[in-house]
């Protein structure tokens, strides 16, 4: 049952053994395919050069931290003309190369960080058996691609402060989708006009009664 629950979305892996150490579950797994394609020339090989163990954190199970001990194989390339003499077998899209955690664990931590940011997110992740530092959470969040949205039809404009009582910028919000669109470096009319010129399609601009933003709305 543990095999099916933990490995069903990781790909073709075999569960070699399970070990419980303190509050952690260690799963030693390995790939089951005999032939592996070289990523450089795509020739298949079955000759194993060496093996090593890679440790990857996964989602918790039954209130325990889960760590995958993956037995990774390095193969000889069967193509003598290939630039790669040896290559490491690819694991799974769910386990990115060089990553210390599975993709699904990364997604869970990113979702926590979206809601709670650094220190609070780290405390919640610890309670949920997904221990990570606040710096790690922020790094994972910053690594996420910035979503691209169409130009909003109804645009909300307001100011925000880089430094309280000092430097101000402008925040643009899609009021129909209720989502931020852009943070402008300042609140000048010129900066906002340039943004509107590169994002045609805005029909309605909503602002407060600030005099600077009133000038912006003329564009």
Secondary structure by P-SEA (a helix, b strand, c coil): cccccccccccccccccccccccbbbbbbbbccccccccccccccccccbbbbbbbbccccccbbbbbbcbbbbbcccccccccccccccccccccccccccaaaaaaaaaaaaccccaaaaaaaaaacccccaaaaaaaaaaccccccccccbbbbbccccccccbbbbbbbcccccccccccccccaaaaaaaaaacccccbbbbcccaaaaaaacc
